[in-house]
Amino acid sequence: MTSAHLFCVLAAILSFSTFAHAANNTLARNESAPLSTVLLVSFDGFRADYLQKYRFPNLQMLYSEGVLVDHLTNVFITKTFPNHYSLVTGLYAESHGIVANVMYDPVTKKRFSSENDTDPFWWNEATPIWVSVQDSGFKAAAAMWPGTDVAIHNQTSTYFMKYDSQVTFQDRVNTLTKWLADDKAVRFASLYWHEPDQAGHMYGPDNETEMAKALKEVDDNIGLLIETLKQSGLWGKINVIVTSDHGMVQCSQDRLIRLDSCLDASNYTLVLITPVAAIIPLTGVSGVYNALKKCHPRMKAYLKADILVRLHYKDNERIQPIILVADEGWTIVQRGNLSLLGDHGYDNSLPSMHPFLAAYGPAFRKGYRLSQMNSVDLYPLMCHILAIQEKPNNGSFSNSRCLLITESCIELPGVIGIVIGALMVLTTLTCLFILLKNRVPSSSRPFARLELQEDDDDDPLID
């Protein structure tokens, strides 16, 4: 067998494998296309390792019949508004424009905060999934998910509830479920709840007594969600995704970084504070930067252009000229003392900042577990389930496709096994061919010696 023959055999095997994989993907897209529905639920500040430290019978029931992602690597900064918008756009904060919970735009001089967040200007740099769903001819519903009550690209969510922390979880679920049950055109729904974030800030995540109470309430709310969906006939028919935006870390009075001890406040404007501070210098960038750079060993100062590439946090006008980042568990204050016992916003590579993801429904595998996924990968996954076109995003469907029941998922060990198996088959065939070729040939024509040769000079006998 020549090298060309070997190449042809290998190419045939690889071609067949590629064809089968492509055919399976095509089938998966066709099967997921008919009118799937997604319900996305966020429990703010639910740290990934809470799942190992506390009991969650209702949540466990959901993911034991569905899928669980142990760690969802979120986006920097690990705050509520940036990460909720990343979940529904698949974009890093620098790309979608919601770069913090508090922002200042140097061109328009506008300011953004949780109390002043309804100006579409802040949100229009991206297209959230509910707008894409509506552009595709369907409807969306939302119970207080950030941004859903804002006319982003001239559209709010079809149905929405304005944020009101006094509205109970049960009331939110009841309203959302009614919209889903009464209007079959609703294909995407989202729900936000502020716990366990509130308890984490107040008591700190290391306070096991208080966190156990808050997390039991969260699990009870998941139970209410499941029961309400069952009563409405939606459970098992729609795809329910339960996740969070960020984790939480313990803070303490002896881990404070006071900016006033390093630089007089008259030299800068403070846009955002702790654990990521955004600074606008008033007396020269280099002077302010150099003073803050040496301020505290537990705080790093970055000029905007020098922010670490992996943080994806420099290419937006709303990111200020100087960014300060505290080490895990340290708090930046201008002056004064500690106000919160727990906080988030730190480097998104820290496990303490990671949330989790669990999902159940007709699109998802049963009892499947994935160790890690990026939060921006959720957006292309939801677009695939909903059979709508993705907008440009920073996620990848290939990173999340293993969660889906219709998708083949051969991970690296499987690929290596296939390659080794193919090489073993080819090696065996090659050895057999060489052995057969080297054997002494025996004629398969026993009377060949009696045949006339072409160079025989005698004429044939004629009767």
C-alpha positions as CSV (number, residue, x, y, z in Angstrom):
1,M,0.0,0.0,0.0
2,T,1.5,3.3,-1.1
3,S,1.4,6.4,1.1
4,A,-1.2,7.8,-1.2
5,H,-3.4,4.7,-0.5
6,L,-2.9,5.2,3.3
7,F,-3.8,8.8,3.0
8,C,-7.0,7.9,1.1
9,V,-8.0,5.4,3.8
10,L,-7.4,7.9,6.6
11,A,-9.2,10.7,4.6
12,A,-12.2,8.4,4.1
13,I,-12.4,7.6,7.9
14,L,-12.1,11.3,8.8
15,S,-14.6,12.3,6.1
16,F,-17.1,9.8,7.4
17,S,-16.7,11.0,10.9
18,T,-17.0,14.7,9.9
19,F,-20.1,13.9,7.8
20,A,-21.7,12.0,10.7
21,H,-21.0,14.9,13.1
22,A,-22.3,17.5,10.6
23,A,-25.4,15.4,10.0
24,N,-26.0,15.1,13.7
25,N,-25.7,18.9,14.2
26,T,-28.1,19.5,11.3
27,L,-30.6,17.1,12.9
28,A,-30.1,18.8,16.3
29,R,-30.8,22.3,14.8
30,N,-33.9,20.9,13.0
31,E,-35.2,19.2,16.2
32,S,-34.6,22.3,18.4
33,A,-36.2,24.7,15.9
34,P,-39.9,24.2,16.6
35,L,-41.1,26.8,19.1
36,S,-38.9,26.1,22.2
37,T,-39.3,28.3,25.2
38,V,-36.6,29.4,27.7
39,L,-37.1,30.7,31.2
40,L,-33.9,32.3,32.7
41,V,-33.9,32.8,36.5
42,S,-31.2,34.6,38.4
43,F,-30.6,34.5,42.2
44,D,-28.2,37.4,42.7
45,G,-25.0,36.7,44.5
46,F,-25.3,32.9,44.6
47,R,-21.7,31.7,45.0
48,A,-20.8,28.4,43.3
49,D,-19.4,26.7,46.3
50,Y,-22.7,27.2,48.3
51,L,-23.8,24.1,46.5
52,Q,-21.2,22.1,48.4
53,K,-21.7,23.8,51.8
54,Y,-25.5,23.9,52.1
55,R,-28.5,21.7,51.3
56,F,-30.7,22.5,48.3
57,P,-33.2,19.7,47.9
58,N,-35.3,21.6,45.3
59,L,-32.4,22.9,43.3
60,Q,-30.8,19.4,43.4
61,M,-33.9,17.8,42.1
62,L,-33.9,20.2,39.1
63,Y,-30.3,19.6,38.1
64,S,-30.2,15.9,38.9
65,E,-32.9,15.5,36.2
66,G,-31.1,18.1,34.0
67,V,-27.6,19.6,33.9
68,L,-25.3,21.4,36.3
69,V,-22.3,23.6,35.6
70,D,-20.2,23.8,38.8
71,H,-18.5,27.1,38.0
72,L,-19.7,29.8,35.6
73,T,-16.7,32.1,34.9
74,N,-18.4,35.6,34.8
75,V,-17.2,38.9,33.4
76,F,-15.2,41.7,35.0
77,I,-16.2,43.6,36.9
78,T,-18.1,41.0,38.9
79,K,-21.1,43.3,39.6
80,T,-24.8,42.9,39.1
81,F,-25.6,45.1,36.1
82,P,-22.6,44.2,33.9
83,N,-23.1,40.4,34.5
84,H,-26.8,40.3,34.0
85,Y,-26.3,42.1,30.6
86,S,-23.5,39.7,29.7
87,L,-25.8,36.7,30.3
88,V,-28.4,38.0,27.8
89,T,-26.0,39.4,25.2
90,G,-23.0,37.1,25.3
91,L,-20.7,40.2,25.5
92,Y,-18.0,41.3,27.8
93,A,-18.7,44.5,29.7
94,E,-16.4,46.6,27.5
95,S,-18.4,45.4,24.5
96,H,-22.0,45.9,25.8
97,G,-21.3,49.1,27.6
98,I,-22.8,48.4,31.0
99,V,-19.3,48.5,32.6
100,A,-20.4,49.0,36.2
101,N,-23.3,49.5,38.6
102,V,-22.3,53.2,38.6
103,M,-21.1,54.9,35.4
104,Y,-20.1,58.2,34.0
105,D,-20.0,59.0,30.3
106,P,-17.4,61.7,29.6
107,V,-18.9,62.7,26.2
108,T,-22.6,63.3,27.3
109,K,-21.7,63.9,31.0
110,K,-24.5,61.5,31.9
111,R,-24.5,59.4,35.0
112,F,-25.9,55.9,35.5
113,S,-26.9,54.1,38.8
114,S,-29.4,51.5,40.0
115,E,-31.8,54.4,40.7
116,N,-31.2,56.0,37.3
117,D,-30.9,53.2,34.8
118,T,-33.8,53.6,32.3
119,D,-32.1,55.8,29.7
120,P,-31.7,53.6,26.6
121,F,-28.4,55.5,25.9
122,W,-26.6,53.2,28.3
123,W,-28.1,49.9,26.9
124,N,-28.1,50.5,23.2
125,E,-24.5,49.4,22.5
126,A,-25.8,45.8,22.6
127,T,-29.0,43.8,21.6
128,P,-30.3,41.6,24.4
129,I,-31.9,38.3,23.6
130,W,-35.4,39.4,24.3
131,V,-35.2,42.1,21.6
132,S,-33.9,39.5,19.2
133,V,-36.8,37.2,20.1
134,Q,-39.3,40.0,19.4
135,D,-37.6,40.9,16.2
136,S,-38.1,37.2,15.2
137,G,-41.8,37.6,15.5
138,F,-42.3,36.2,19.0
139,K,-42.8,37.8,22.5
140,A,-40.8,38.0,25.7
141,A,-41.7,38.4,29.4
142,A,-39.7,39.6,32.3
143,A,-40.1,39.8,36.1
144,M,-37.6,42.6,37.0
145,W,-34.6,41.4,35.0
146,P,-32.2,44.4,34.6
147,G,-32.9,46.3,31.4
148,T,-36.2,44.6,30.4
149,D,-38.2,47.8,31.2
150,V,-35.9,50.0,29.1
151,A,-36.7,50.8,25.5
152,I,-33.5,49.2,24.1
153,H,-33.4,49.8,20.4
154,N,-37.0,51.2,20.9
155,Q,-38.3,48.0,22.5
156,T,-38.9,47.0,26.1
157,S,-39.7,43.3,26.8
158,T,-43.3,42.6,25.6
159,Y,-44.4,42.0,29.2
160,F,-42.4,43.4,32.1
161,M,-42.5,44.4,35.7
162,K,-40.6,47.4,36.9
163,Y,-38.2,46.7,39.7
164,D,-39.7,46.8,43.2
165,S,-37.9,44.8,45.9
166,Q,-41.2,44.7,47.9
167,V,-42.8,42.4,45.4
168,T,-42.5,38.8,46.6
169,F,-40.9,36.0,44.7
170,Q,-44.2,34.2,44.6
171,D,-45.9,37.2,43.0
172,R,-43.2,37.5,40.4
173,V,-43.5,33.8,39.6
174,N,-47.3,34.0,39.4
175,T,-47.3,37.0,37.1
176,L,-44.6,35.5,34.8
177,T,-46.3,32.1,34.7
178,K,-49.6,33.7,33.7
179,W,-47.9,35.5,30.8
180,L,-46.3,32.3,29.7
181,A,-49.5,30.2,30.0
182,D,-51.9,32.8,28.4
183,D,-49.8,33.9,25.5
184,K,-48.2,31.1,23.5
185,A,-46.1,33.6,21.5
186,V,-43.9,34.2,24.6
187,R,-40.7,32.3,23.8
188,F,-38.3,33.9,26.3
189,A,-38.9,34.8,29.9
190,S,-36.6,36.1,32.6
191,L,-36.9,36.5,36.4
192,Y,-34.6,38.2,38.9
193,W,-34.4,37.8,42.7
194,H,-32.1,39.8,45.0
195,E,-31.1,37.0,47.4
196,P,-28.7,35.6,48.6
197,D,-26.8,38.8,47.5
198,Q,-28.5,41.0,50.1
199,A,-27.7,38.6,53.0
200,G,-24.2,38.1,51.7
201,H,-23.6,41.9,51.9
202,M,-25.1,42.3,55.3
203,Y,-23.6,39.3,57.1
204,G,-20.8,38.1,54.9
205,P,-20.7,34.7,53.2
206,D,-18.7,33.2,56.1
207,N,-21.6,33.7,58.5
208,E,-23.0,30.2,58.2
209,T,-26.0,30.8,60.4
210,E,-27.4,33.7,58.5
211,M,-26.4,32.4,55.1
212,A,-28.1,29.1,55.8
213,K,-31.4,31.0,56.4
214,A,-31.0,33.0,53.3
215,L,-30.1,30.0,51.1
216,K,-33.0,27.9,52.5
217,E,-35.3,30.7,51.4
218,V,-33.7,30.6,47.9
219,D,-34.2,26.9,47.7
220,D,-37.8,27.2,48.9
221,N,-38.3,29.8,46.2
222,I,-37.0,27.3,43.6
223,G,-39.5,24.9,45.0
224,L,-42.3,27.5,44.5
225,L,-41.2,28.1,41.0
226,I,-41.3,24.4,40.2
227,E,-44.7,23.8,41.8
228,T,-46.2,26.9,40.0
229,L,-44.9,25.7,36.7
230,K,-46.3,22.2,37.3
231,Q,-49.7,23.6,38.2
232,S,-49.8,25.6,35.0
233,G,-48.7,22.6,32.9
234,L,-45.5,24.3,31.8
235,W,-43.0,22.1,33.9
236,G,-41.2,19.7,31.6
237,K,-42.4,21.6,28.5
238,I,-40.2,24.7,28.8
239,N,-36.5,25.0,29.4
240,V,-35.7,26.4,32.8
241,I,-32.2,27.8,33.4
242,V,-31.3,28.8,37.0
243,T,-28.1,30.8,37.5
244,S,-26.5,33.9,39.1
245,D,-24.4,36.9,38.2
246,H,-21.5,36.7,40.7
247,G,-20.3,35.3,44.0
248,M,-19.4,36.9,47.3
249,V,-16.4,37.2,49.5
250,Q,-16.0,38.0,53.2
251,C,-14.7,41.5,54.1
252,S,-13.5,42.9,57.4
253,Q,-12.5,46.1,59.2
254,D,-8.8,45.1,59.2
255,R,-8.7,44.9,55.4
256,L,-9.4,48.5,54.5
257,I,-7.6,50.6,51.9
258,R,-8.1,54.3,52.5
259,L,-7.5,56.5,49.5
260,D,-7.3,59.7,51.6
261,S,-4.1,58.4,53.2
262,C,-2.5,58.4,49.8
263,L,-3.9,61.4,47.9
264,D,-6.1,64.4,48.7
265,A,-9.6,64.0,47.2
266,S,-9.3,67.4,45.4
267,N,-7.0,65.7,42.9
268,Y,-9.6,63.3,41.4
269,T,-13.2,62.5,41.0
270,L,-14.3,59.1,42.3
271,V,-16.9,57.5,39.9
272,L,-17.0,54.0,41.3
273,I,-15.8,52.7,44.7
274,T,-14.8,49.3,46.0
275,P,-13.5,46.7,45.2
276,V,-12.9,48.3,41.8
277,A,-12.6,52.1,41.9
278,A,-12.9,54.3,38.8
279,I,-10.9,57.5,39.0
280,I,-11.0,60.7,36.9
281,P,-7.8,62.6,37.5
282,L,-8.2,66.4,38.0
283,T,-4.6,67.4,38.4
284,G,-2.7,65.4,35.8
285,V,-3.0,61.7,35.0
286,S,0.6,60.7,35.8
287,G,0.7,62.4,39.2
288,V,-2.6,60.9,40.4
289,Y,-1.7,57.5,39.0
290,N,1.8,57.4,40.6
291,A,0.3,58.4,44.0
292,L,-2.4,55.7,43.8
293,K,0.0,53.1,42.4
294,K,2.0,53.2,45.6
295,C,-1.0,53.6,47.9
296,H,-1.4,50.1,49.2
297,P,0.2,46.7,48.6
298,R,-3.2,45.1,48.4
299,M,-4.4,47.3,45.7
300,K,-3.3,47.5,42.0
301,A,-3.6,50.7,40.0
302,Y,-4.0,50.5,36.2
303,L,-3.9,53.2,33.5
304,K,-6.8,52.4,31.2
305,A,-4.5,51.3,28.4
306,D,-2.6,48.9,30.7
307,I,-5.5,47.0,32.2
308,L,-4.9,43.2,31.8
309,V,-6.1,41.9,28.4
310,R,-7.8,38.9,30.0
311,L,-10.2,41.2,31.9
312,H,-11.6,42.6,28.7
313,Y,-12.1,46.0,30.4
314,K,-10.5,48.8,28.5
315,D,-12.2,49.4,25.1
316,N,-15.1,51.6,26.1
317,E,-15.3,55.4,26.9
318,R,-17.2,54.7,30.1
319,I,-14.2,53.0,31.6
320,Q,-12.3,55.8,33.4
321,P,-8.6,56.7,32.9
322,I,-7.4,55.1,36.1
323,I,-8.9,51.8,37.6
324,L,-8.0,50.5,41.0
325,V,-8.6,46.8,41.9
326,A,-8.4,45.6,45.4
327,D,-7.2,42.1,46.3
328,E,-9.7,39.5,47.3
329,G,-11.5,40.4,50.5
330,W,-10.0,43.9,50.7
331,T,-12.2,47.1,50.6
332,I,-11.4,50.5,49.1
333,V,-12.8,53.5,50.9
334,Q,-12.1,57.2,50.4
335,R,-12.3,57.6,54.2
336,G,-14.1,56.1,57.1
337,N,-14.8,52.5,58.0
338,L,-16.3,49.3,56.5
339,S,-19.9,49.4,55.4
340,L,-20.4,45.9,54.1
341,L,-19.3,42.5,55.5
342,G,-19.5,40.8,52.1
343,D,-18.8,42.2,48.7
344,H,-18.2,41.3,45.0
345,G,-16.7,43.0,42.0
346,Y,-13.2,41.4,42.3
347,D,-11.1,39.8,39.6
348,N,-13.3,37.3,37.7
349,S,-10.6,34.6,37.8
350,L,-11.3,34.1,41.6
351,P,-13.5,31.1,42.4
352,S,-15.2,33.1,45.1
353,M,-16.6,35.4,42.3
354,H,-18.1,32.5,40.3
355,P,-21.7,31.6,40.2
356,F,-23.2,28.3,39.0
357,L,-25.7,27.2,36.3
358,A,-28.4,24.5,36.4
359,A,-31.0,23.7,33.8
360,Y,-33.9,21.4,33.1
361,G,-36.2,20.9,30.2
362,P,-36.7,19.1,26.9
363,A,-33.5,20.7,25.3
364,F,-31.2,19.5,28.1
365,R,-29.4,16.3,28.9
366,K,-30.4,14.3,32.0
367,G,-28.0,14.1,34.9
368,Y,-25.1,15.8,33.0
369,R,-22.4,17.8,34.8
370,L,-19.9,20.2,33.4
371,S,-17.1,21.6,35.5
372,Q,-16.7,25.1,34.0
373,M,-18.3,27.3,31.4
374,N,-18.1,31.0,30.6
375,S,-21.1,33.1,31.3
376,V,-20.9,34.6,27.8
377,D,-21.4,31.1,26.4
378,L,-25.0,31.0,27.7
379,Y,-26.2,33.5,25.1
380,P,-25.4,31.4,22.0
381,L,-26.8,28.3,23.8
382,M,-30.1,30.1,24.3
383,C,-30.2,31.4,20.8
384,H,-29.6,27.8,19.6
385,I,-32.5,26.5,21.7
386,L,-34.8,29.3,20.5
387,A,-33.6,28.9,16.9
388,I,-32.9,32.6,16.5
389,Q,-29.9,34.3,14.9
390,E,-27.1,35.2,17.2
391,K,-25.9,38.8,17.3
392,P,-22.1,39.2,17.3
393,N,-20.9,38.1,20.8
394,N,-17.9,36.9,22.8
395,G,-19.3,33.5,23.6
396,S,-19.0,30.2,21.8
397,F,-21.7,27.6,21.3
398,S,-19.0,24.9,21.2
399,N,-18.3,25.5,24.9
400,S,-21.9,24.9,26.0
401,R,-23.3,22.5,23.3
402,C,-22.6,19.5,25.5
403,L,-25.5,20.5,27.8
404,L,-28.0,19.8,25.0
405,I,-29.6,16.4,24.5
406,T,-29.6,16.7,20.7
407,E,-25.9,17.5,20.4
408,S,-23.2,14.9,20.1
409,C,-20.4,15.8,22.5
410,I,-17.0,14.1,22.0
411,E,-14.6,15.8,24.3
412,L,-10.7,15.6,24.1
413,P,-10.3,12.1,25.6
414,G,-12.9,10.8,23.2
415,V,-11.2,12.5,20.2
416,I,-7.8,11.1,21.2
417,G,-9.4,7.6,21.5
418,I,-10.8,7.8,18.0
419,V,-7.5,9.0,16.5
420,I,-5.6,6.2,18.3
421,G,-8.1,3.6,17.2
422,A,-8.0,4.8,13.6
423,L,-4.1,4.6,13.7
424,M,-4.2,1.1,15.1
425,V,-6.6,-0.1,12.3
426,L,-4.4,1.5,9.7
427,T,-1.2,0.0,11.2
428,T,-2.8,-3.5,11.2
429,L,-3.9,-3.2,7.6
430,T,-0.5,-2.0,6.6
431,C,1.3,-4.9,8.3
432,L,-1.1,-7.4,6.8
433,F,-0.5,-5.9,3.3
434,I,3.3,-6.1,3.8
435,L,3.1,-9.7,5.0
436,L,1.0,-10.8,2.1
437,K,3.3,-9.0,-0.4
438,N,6.4,-10.7,0.9
439,R,5.0,-14.3,0.6
440,V,6.4,-16.6,-2.2
441,P,3.8,-16.3,-5.0
442,S,2.1,-19.4,-6.2
443,S,0.4,-19.6,-9.5
444,S,-3.3,-19.6,-9.6
445,R,-3.2,-21.0,-13.1
446,P,-1.8,-24.6,-13.1
447,F,-1.9,-25.1,-16.9
448,A,-0.3,-21.8,-17.7
449,R,2.9,-23.6,-18.7
450,L,1.0,-25.3,-21.6
451,E,0.0,-22.0,-23.1
452,L,1.8,-20.6,-26.1
453,Q,4.0,-17.7,-25.4
454,E,3.9,-14.6,-27.6
455,D,7.5,-15.1,-28.7
456,D,7.0,-18.8,-29.8
457,D,8.3,-19.2,-33.4
458,D,6.3,-22.4,-34.1
459,D,3.0,-22.1,-36.0
460,P,0.0,-23.6,-34.3
461,L,-1.1,-27.0,-35.6
462,I,-3.8,-27.0,-38.2
463,D,-6.0,-30.0,-38.7
